[in-house]
């Protein structure tokens, strides 16, 4: 079989596996100091993040959890007062929100359209 076809098939299998993994465990992940280790955004900066910082945090956590190097990340909204940040990364949407106890949680979903 053509090597390009084999590469394409492996990539499709990998993407399908990533989508299934994100659907299975990609919700309400607590953002803490341990998961942020090595991130460009420090834990004490989380409450005042802008869109770009939120995208950096979401991409870092995604990479740590799913062992997937994020190539494309974009922050869409940042509302530190409400505790809500959104954006996209590599075909997924992310949402970071502050729960009632003050923890920040990130969730990932397959991007629509």
TORMAR-274826 format. One record per residue (C-alpha): x, y, z; chain; residue in three letters; residue number from 1. Coordinates in Angstrom, 3 decimals. Layout:
<atoms>
(atom (X,Y,Z),A,ALA,NUM)
...
</atoms>
This chain:
<atoms>
(atom (0.000,0.000,0.000),A,UNK,1)
(atom (1.126,3.571,-0.704),A,UNK,2)
(atom (3.101,5.041,2.263),A,UNK,3)
(atom (1.083,8.279,2.039),A,UNK,4)
(atom (-2.151,6.302,2.380),A,UNK,5)
(atom (-0.720,4.451,5.395),A,UNK,6)
(atom (0.278,7.765,7.028),A,UNK,7)
(atom (-3.190,9.158,6.375),A,UNK,8)
(atom (-4.847,6.045,7.837),A,UNK,9)
(atom (-2.648,6.199,10.953),A,UNK,10)
(atom (-3.516,9.872,11.397),A,UNK,11)
(atom (-7.237,9.139,11.041),A,UNK,12)
(atom (-7.006,6.351,13.634),A,UNK,13)
(atom (-5.071,8.678,15.938),A,UNK,14)
(atom (-7.639,11.485,15.530),A,UNK,15)
(atom (-10.519,9.086,16.156),A,UNK,16)
(atom (-8.771,7.789,19.274),A,UNK,17)
(atom (-8.159,11.330,20.515),A,UNK,18)
(atom (-11.792,12.293,19.915),A,UNK,19)
(atom (-12.985,9.236,21.857),A,UNK,20)
(atom (-10.588,9.932,24.718),A,UNK,21)
(atom (-11.640,13.582,24.946),A,UNK,22)
(atom (-15.322,12.576,24.892),A,UNK,23)
(atom (-14.645,10.060,27.679),A,UNK,24)
(atom (-12.492,12.050,30.130),A,UNK,25)
(atom (-12.373,15.622,28.798),A,UNK,26)
(atom (-14.819,17.280,31.197),A,UNK,27)
(atom (-14.432,19.146,34.484),A,UNK,28)
(atom (-10.684,18.699,34.843),A,UNK,29)
(atom (-9.367,20.628,37.841),A,UNK,30)
(atom (-6.609,23.063,36.930),A,UNK,31)
(atom (-4.101,22.894,39.768),A,UNK,32)
(atom (-0.417,23.593,40.287),A,UNK,33)
(atom (0.561,20.036,39.420),A,UNK,34)
(atom (-1.130,19.978,36.019),A,UNK,35)
(atom (0.188,23.497,35.294),A,UNK,36)
(atom (3.813,22.540,35.885),A,UNK,37)
(atom (5.782,23.876,32.919),A,UNK,38)
(atom (2.944,26.106,31.668),A,UNK,39)
(atom (3.648,29.693,30.584),A,UNK,40)
(atom (0.827,30.876,32.877),A,UNK,41)
(atom (1.535,30.678,36.615),A,UNK,42)
(atom (-1.136,29.472,39.055),A,UNK,43)
(atom (-1.381,32.932,40.635),A,UNK,44)
(atom (-2.280,34.426,37.208),A,UNK,45)
(atom (-5.279,32.168,36.559),A,UNK,46)
(atom (-7.997,34.359,38.046),A,UNK,47)
(atom (-7.068,37.312,35.807),A,UNK,48)
(atom (-6.318,35.487,32.536),A,UNK,49)
(atom (-6.992,37.090,29.186),A,UNK,50)
(atom (-8.070,35.088,26.115),A,UNK,51)
(atom (-4.506,34.233,25.090),A,UNK,52)
(atom (-3.510,33.038,28.543),A,UNK,53)
(atom (-6.672,30.915,28.774),A,UNK,54)
(atom (-5.800,29.302,25.438),A,UNK,55)
(atom (-2.256,28.634,26.679),A,UNK,56)
(atom (-3.579,27.000,29.868),A,UNK,57)
(atom (-6.164,24.913,27.982),A,UNK,58)
(atom (-3.532,23.783,25.453),A,UNK,59)
(atom (-1.048,22.891,28.206),A,UNK,60)
(atom (-3.595,20.824,30.154),A,UNK,61)
(atom (-4.748,19.161,26.914),A,UNK,62)
(atom (-1.173,18.206,26.075),A,UNK,63)
(atom (-0.520,16.845,29.568),A,UNK,64)
(atom (-3.728,14.801,29.718),A,UNK,65)
(atom (-3.989,13.530,26.173),A,UNK,66)
(atom (-0.296,13.490,25.173),A,UNK,67)
(atom (-1.187,15.521,22.085),A,UNK,68)
(atom (0.983,18.464,21.046),A,UNK,69)
(atom (-1.428,21.324,20.352),A,UNK,70)
(atom (-0.574,23.147,17.149),A,UNK,71)
(atom (-3.410,25.677,16.911),A,UNK,72)
(atom (-4.902,27.487,19.897),A,UNK,73)
(atom (-7.135,30.541,20.055),A,UNK,74)
(atom (-8.831,32.206,22.978),A,UNK,75)
(atom (-12.339,33.498,22.235),A,UNK,76)
(atom (-13.642,35.060,25.439),A,UNK,77)
(atom (-12.336,35.958,28.869),A,UNK,78)
(atom (-14.562,37.061,31.720),A,UNK,79)
(atom (-12.546,36.843,34.948),A,UNK,80)
(atom (-15.390,38.418,36.933),A,UNK,81)
(atom (-17.789,35.664,35.877),A,UNK,82)
(atom (-15.053,33.022,35.947),A,UNK,83)
(atom (-15.510,31.921,32.333),A,UNK,84)
(atom (-13.002,31.593,29.471),A,UNK,85)
(atom (-13.544,29.935,26.086),A,UNK,86)
(atom (-11.662,29.159,22.892),A,UNK,87)
(atom (-10.552,26.520,20.416),A,UNK,88)
(atom (-7.587,24.237,19.988),A,UNK,89)
(atom (-6.844,21.671,17.290),A,UNK,90)
(atom (-10.502,21.066,16.392),A,UNK,91)
(atom (-11.796,21.124,19.957),A,UNK,92)
(atom (-13.576,23.820,21.922),A,UNK,93)
(atom (-12.519,24.499,25.481),A,UNK,94)
(atom (-14.281,26.129,28.371),A,UNK,95)
(atom (-12.629,27.078,31.629),A,UNK,96)
(atom (-14.997,27.966,34.437),A,UNK,97)
(atom (-14.801,28.671,38.139),A,UNK,98)
(atom (-16.882,26.246,40.201),A,UNK,99)
(atom (-18.714,27.298,43.391),A,UNK,100)
(atom (-15.721,26.318,45.572),A,UNK,101)
(atom (-13.389,28.581,43.564),A,UNK,102)
(atom (-11.551,25.860,41.619),A,UNK,103)
(atom (-11.029,26.348,37.905),A,UNK,104)
(atom (-12.233,23.469,35.726),A,UNK,105)
(atom (-11.542,22.945,32.034),A,UNK,106)
(atom (-13.714,20.940,29.656),A,UNK,107)
(atom (-13.096,20.025,26.024),A,UNK,108)
(atom (-15.644,19.247,23.317),A,UNK,109)
(atom (-15.396,18.504,19.608),A,UNK,110)
(atom (-15.704,21.847,17.809),A,UNK,111)
(atom (-18.900,22.391,15.877),A,UNK,112)
(atom (-18.427,23.804,12.401),A,UNK,113)
</atoms>
